[in-house]
Amino acid sequence: MISDAQLILGFSGHLTAYSPSAVHAELETLRFAGQVYEMAWRLRNAQVSSADRVRAIGIEAKIGPLDLDRYVLPTLEQLGWVQCDRRPDGGLASVSAFVPQSAELLSATDRLFGMLLATPTQRAALEIMLATSIQPLERQAALQAGSGHGDEAAERALSCLITVNLVREVQSEDGRVAVFNPNVWVGDAEMVTAALRTEDARVRREVGALTGEVMASPVFRRSTSRAPSSGGTTSP
C-alpha cells in the first residue's frame, strides 16, 4: 500500500516540475511537506553534516538555501529530526540528524500536517490521490474518499488535482465518469473501463485488492520503471 508520506513526496515533486499557479498556491502545504520529507530521507543515514553539505543536498532536492534555512530545517527541528548548530552570527554551521526509522517516519504525516495547519482541501486532496492511485474510481466514489474533510473541500480538492494533472477524468460509453491517477494508471484504459463496472462496495474491495497485488508484482514494477517520467507520484 502506498503511504501518505510517499504520496506527499510524489505530489511535491510533481508540483515542483510545473510553473506556479493559483492552484499550486492552494496546495502549497502539500508541496512543502514533501520538501520536509525529502530532506529527512536524504539526511536519515547521516550523523553530522556541514552547512555546505546540507545546502548541496537541498539544492539537489530543488530546495533553495533561503527556504531550506528559514522553513525546512526549522520544521525538521520542531519534529525532533535534526538539530541545527549555528555560528554566533546566526549562520548555519552544521546539522545533526536524528531521523527516525522508516516506519515512524512514514507515520508522522498527521503530526506534520497539524504543525503546518493543512487545510481541509489539502487533506482531502491527499485522500483522493491515494484512492485514485489504488484504482480508478467513479467520480462520486473519489469525492467520497475525501468527504471526511467536508463535501466542499472534497469537490475543490478533486478540481485542483485535475488541474495539475494528478487526477484525470475519462467518460465511459454509458456516460459515467471515472477518475484515476494518470501517473500510476498510464495506458490502462481497459482497467479504467473495468473499474466502472464495480457497482457495490464488496466488488470494489475485491478489485482494489487485485489491482494492489498487480501493482506490487515484479512485472508491474518493471513495466512502470520503463515508462517515461512525468513528474508524478513516486516512492522514496
Protein Blocks (a to p, Z undefined) as FASTA:
>chain_A
ZZfklmmmmmmmmmmmpccdfklmmmmmmmmmmmmmmmmmmmmmpcbdcfklmmmmmmmn
opafklmmmmmmmmmmmnopaccdddfkopafbdcdfbdcfklmmmmmmmmmmmnopafk
lmmmmmmmmmmmmpccdfklmmmmmmmnojklmmmmmmmmmmnopaccdddfkopacddd
fklmgoilmlmmmmmmmmbfklmmmmmmmmmmmmmpmklmmmmmmpccehiacdZZ
